[in-house]
Amino acid sequence: MSTLTKPNHIGRKISRIRELRDMKQEALAQALGTNQQAVSAIENSETIDEDKLVEIAKVLGVTVDAIKNFSEEAIFNIIGNTINNHDNASMNSNVQYQPTFNPLDKVVELYERLVQVEKDKIEYLEKLHNLK
């Protein structure tokens, strides 16, 4: 076996997903209708029966493909990219939100629209009055 290729150890993937879900082996065992020792054996198995895998996936709230394709590296990349790209405000609380527009301009714009609506209303009422 090449040192570059990691075996596709389904049991370890189930174990990591279970841990990421903050679920104990006992809880998974209970949901599967088995005992903790059976779950431990499953997590130590490199391959698992497809029907059992479907059942485990359902309990863990993931798809069978998600278990088969699970990669810790991908998870860490997602977390790292999410924190670095989308959560800068919480990491640097001294930075305040700076709008890309002048709020006073927006207030003036709203006021002008309200004045125009009132002018239109007066014009409409005068038309109705003149029709009588």
N, C-alpha and C positions, 0 to 999 in steps of 0.2 A: 504494500500500500504506500502511496506517495505521501510525503509529509505535508504537501500542499493541499491535499484533499481530506476534508474532515468527513467522517462517516455521518450518515443521516440518522442519528440516534433519536428516534421518535420519543422514547421514554424521557430522555433529558429535556426535550422540547416541551413535553407535557408538564414536567416538573417546573421549568422556568415560567411557563404561562401561568400555572397554578400559583407560584410564588408571587408573580407580578399582580395577580388578582387578589393577593393577600388571603389565600385560602390554604388551610392546613390539609394534610393528607386525610385526616379523620373526616373533615367536612366533605371532601371529594368522595371518600369511601361511602359515606352515608348517602350522598346523592346518587351514587352508582348502585347502592344496595349491596355493598360488600364491606370488607374490613380494611383497616389501615395497612396490614401486611400485604394484602392483594394490590393496593395502590402502590406501595413501595416496590413490589415485584414488577408492576407495569412500568414504573419510572426507571427501573434498571434494565428494562428490555429494549433492545435495539429496534425490534420490529413489534408491531401490535396488530392483532386481527382487525380488519377493516370495520366490522360491525361494532367492536368495542371502541374503536377510534371515533366512530360517529357518535356513540353514546357519551364519550368523554368530552368531545368537542361541544356537544349540546350543553352539558353541565358547566363547562368553562365559558360558554357564551361566545364561542368562536367557530369558524368553519373548519372542516377537516383540512382544507388547503392551507388555512392559516397555521395550523399545527405543523403540517408537512414542510411549509416554507418559512417557518419561524427562524429569525436570525436576531440574536442579541445585538450584533453590530448595527443592524438596520434600526432597531429600537433606539439605541444610543444616538445614532445619527439624527433620527427624527426628534428626539428630546433636545439634543444639542442645537439643532437648527431652529427649533421652535423657541427655545429660550433666547438664542442669539438674535433671531430676526423679529420676534413678536412680543418679547417681554422686557424690552429695555427699560420701560418706565418703572416696573417693579424692582429692577435691579439697581436703578439709579434714581432714588426718590427725590433727589435735589433738582432734577430736571422737571420743569413745568411744561404743560401742554401749551404750544404756541400755535394759534390758528393761522391759517394762510390767508385770512381776510381780515379787514378791519371791522370789528363788531359795530362800531358807530355808523359805518357806511350801511350796514344791514338794517339798523334801526331807522336811519333816514329813508332808506328805500321802502321799508314797510310803511312808514308814515306817509310818504308820497302816494303809495298805493291806496291807503285808507282815504286820503283826501280826494283822490280821483274817484273812488267808489262813491263818496258822498256827493261829489259834483254830478256824477252820472245819475244818482238817485234824485237829486233836485231837478235836474233837467227832465227826467222822466215824469216826475210829479207835475211840473209846470206844463208839460205836453198834455197830460190827463186833465189838468185844470182848464186849459185853453179849449179842449174839445167840448166842454159843457156849454 
